Structures are given as C-alpha cells and as structure tokens.
Amino acid sequence: MKLRLSLAALAGLFLLTACPDKKKVETADAPAETPLPKAPVFNADSAYAFTAKQVSFGPRVPNSKAHVACGDYLVAKFKSWGLTVKEQPFQAMAFDGTMLRARNIIAQYQPQAARRVAIFAHWDTRPWADADKEHKNKPLDGASDGASGVAVALEMARVLAAQPDSMAPAVGVDFILFDAEDWGYDTGTQQELKNQLDGSGDSWCLGSQYWAKNLVPANYKAEYGVLLDMVGARAGKFSREEISRNNARQALDKIWNTAARLGYTDYFLFQDSPGITDDHVYTNQAGVPTVDIIDHLPNNPEQYFPNYHHATTDNMAIIDRNTLKAVGQTVTQALYIN
C-alpha cells in the first residue's frame, strides 16, 4: 500500500528493544498501581462483522461502484449512532494519471467537547495485488489493509455512542476516514510503470494530504491522533514506529503502556521500528501528534510487511477477533486516561 520505509530505515533496519516506560516498583512498601478507569467493552465480534461487511462490497477502489456503496454505508452507520457526519469530496490524480473521485469521511462524537482525540484510518483498497507473485494484477479484498482499521473505528463509535452521560470520556472523538490512500507507486513491484507524480509530491496518502491542507472541521485541533492501519490480522505485531516516536511520544507511551496493563504485550511490542510513509506523516504535519498502529514483521530486516500485504491473501481468512480486540480495547481504554 502507501507504506514505504523512510530514508533512515533504508540506511539500516535497527530494531531496538525496550521495556515499558511505567514499571511497577518491586518493593514491599510500593503503593498499588492505580486501577485503570472504567471503560466500555470493545466487542470483537461486532468489529469482525464490520470488517466482513466492507469486504462484501468488493474491492473499494476509487471510481468503482463498490467504493461508492461502501462509502455510503460508512456515512449511514455513523449517522445511525447519532454522530455528526461531514463528507469531504475531492479529486486527485494518481501516479498513473488516473483522476480519482474520492471523499474523506469525518464523524464526530461529542462535537461540543473542547478536548479532542482523532481516530484515523483509510477506507479504500489498492487496485492491484502487485506484491502477489501469482496474481499481481488482480484486485484484493483489503480485509486487514483498510477494512480492519475502519471496523475498529466503527465499533469504537458504536460503543461510545451507546454510553450514558456518566460513562462518556472527558474528550470528544473524531473518526476521520481517509480515501485514496492506497493508489501509490511502489518502486519495488511496479518498476515497469512510470510515476507521473515523481518530483511533484507523494503518490500515496492522497486523502490525508488533501485533508491536511483543507482541514475538516476548519482549524481542527486534537490532543493526539491514532492511525489504525492493518490492525486485524492473526498474530498482528505493532512496534513503536519512528515517526510516531518523534512526533507523538506522549500518546505512544499512553497507548503501549495501556496495552501492557490490559495484557496485550503479545501484540503491542516494546520495540522500536523504522519510520514509514503512512497517513500519520500528513496528520502530524497538520498539527495532530499521531501514532501509527500498523502490523509488520519485527526483527526482519529483509521484509517489513507480512506476506498478505498487497496480496490477494489479504482476505477474511486472516482476520482474527483477538487482534481486533487487542487494538480496539486498548485505544478505547486510552480515551479514559487523562
């Protein structure tokens, strides 16, 4: 998809292990750790169903009927839960010269709240499985790469909207779904093609680039953002990515330490990983300190992404409720920690 290793990462893939930033002092006189605030239960079955529903439309490639139908579905779901929904239509030229008709979707929970947190994901799919050795030109379902992040956002929105006022978090939450993220030029798999955007801009993340230059809501501010990308595959692994560490360290520490306290250290690794180009590059540039939660292969300098990345195997067969639960419950719980 859009993801590329940063120049620093290309210079050398050094993964540094570390321990949780908050350690319990092992002494007899140490005070008990403060219990986590009560937070709603994230329903993994519901998130799985939201993933499957998106996949059922077919590949959500811009300019396609499936893309339009899925976008309409997402807008309708957010509205059905009482969120304030805005659509941001735009056109952008892809690297191959195709003009894309796209839209970002912004749904606000507690829009009146002054303090805000952004949950980002992309809802489109890549037009081709160009990393697939046998089916390079076939479309892909994008079950993890796209649908899973959106599904976690949908379930968070559903759960939050169902809470009584006494259980509402002290922040408003903006669910911002970017379009046209995955129609980018991959130097490793598409050497035979010409990148018509070369020298004039990044061919990936077209929706977040547009949003960052045309903020919706206007003058948007948030305490931090979380980008959910490839968060549904079985045995997913999430490390502390370089751009996230450099731009949103406080939010990153909150999320990883929350995951540890919830028992999800098999998923959220206290390990540093190289920077990648993803939507968080542009949300950080827009002034929202953003953490990228993205599945990758730890300790593998030869291959950053799992085998399903940009392949036809990115389908419902790899989606696991346990991974969805680990991510969804962690990010939901973090909203309740001041």
Rosetta blueprint (number, residue, H / E / L):
1 M L
2 K L
3 L L
4 R L
5 L E
6 S L
7 L H
8 A H
9 A H
10 L H
11 A H
12 G L
13 L L
14 F L
15 L L
16 L L
17 T E
18 A L
19 C L
20 P L
21 D L
22 K L
23 K L
24 K L
25 V L
26 E L
27 T L
28 A L
29 D L
30 A L
31 P L
32 A L
33 E L
34 T L
35 P L
36 L L
37 P L
38 K L
39 A L
40 P L
41 V L
42 F L
43 N L
44 A H
45 D H
46 S H
47 A H
48 Y H
49 A H
50 F H
51 T H
52 A H
53 K H
54 Q H
55 V H
56 S H
57 F L
58 G L
59 P L
60 R L
61 V L
62 P L
63 N L
64 S L
65 K H
66 A H
67 H H
68 V H
69 A H
70 C H
71 G H
72 D H
73 Y H
74 L H
75 V H
76 A H
77 K H
78 F H
79 K H
80 S H
81 W L
82 G L
83 L L
84 T E
85 V E
86 K E
87 E E
88 Q E
89 P E
90 F E
91 Q E
92 A E
93 M E
94 A L
95 F L
96 D L
97 G L
98 T L
99 M E
100 L E
101 R E
102 A E
103 R E
104 N E
105 I E
106 I E
107 A E
108 Q E
109 Y E
110 Q L
111 P L
112 Q L
113 A L
114 A L
115 R L
116 R E
117 V E
118 A E
119 I E
120 F E
121 A E
122 H E
123 W L
124 D L
125 T L
126 R L
127 P L
128 W L
129 A L
130 D L
131 A L
132 D L
133 K L
134 E L
135 H L
136 K L
137 N L
138 K L
139 P L
140 L L
141 D L
142 G L
143 A H
144 S H
145 D H
146 G H
147 A H
148 S H
149 G H
150 V H
151 A H
152 V H
153 A H
154 L H
155 E H
156 M H
157 A H
158 R H
159 V H
160 L H
161 A H
162 A L
163 Q L
164 P L
165 D H
166 S H
167 M H
168 A L
169 P L
170 A L
171 V L
172 G E
173 V E
174 D E
175 F E
176 I E
177 L E
178 F E
179 D L
180 A L
181 E L
182 D L
183 W L
184 G L
185 Y L
186 D L
187 T L
188 G L
189 T L
190 Q L
191 Q L
192 E L
193 L L
194 K L
195 N L
196 Q L
197 L L
198 D L
199 G L
200 S L
201 G L
202 D L
203 S L
204 W L
205 C L
206 L H
207 G H
208 S H
209 Q H
210 Y H
211 W H
212 A H
213 K H
214 N L
215 L L
216 V L
217 P L
218 A L
219 N L
220 Y L
221 K L
222 A L
223 E L
224 Y E
225 G E
226 V E
227 L E
228 L E
229 D E
230 M L
231 V L
232 G L
233 A E
234 R L
235 A L
236 G L
237 K L
238 F E
239 S E
240 R E
241 E E
242 E H
243 I H
244 S H
245 R H
246 N H
247 N H
248 A L
249 R H
250 Q H
251 A H
252 L H
253 D H
254 K H
255 I H
256 W H
257 N H
258 T H
259 A H
260 A H
261 R H
262 L H
263 G L
264 Y L
265 T L
266 D L
267 Y L
268 F E
269 L E
270 F E
271 Q E
272 D E
273 S E
274 P L
275 G L
276 I E
277 T L
278 D L
279 D H
280 H H
281 V H
282 Y H
283 T H
284 N H
285 Q H
286 A L
287 G L
288 V L
289 P L
290 T E
291 V E
292 D E
293 I E
294 I E
295 D E
296 H L
297 L L
298 P L
299 N L
300 N L
301 P L
302 E L
303 Q L
304 Y L
305 F L
306 P L
307 N L
308 Y L
309 H L
310 H L
311 A L
312 T L
313 T L
314 D L
315 N L
316 M H
317 A H
318 I H
319 I E
320 D L
321 R H
322 N H
323 T H
324 L H
325 K H
326 A H
327 V H
328 G H
329 Q H
330 T H
331 V H
332 T H
333 Q H
334 A H
335 L L
336 Y L
337 I L
338 N L
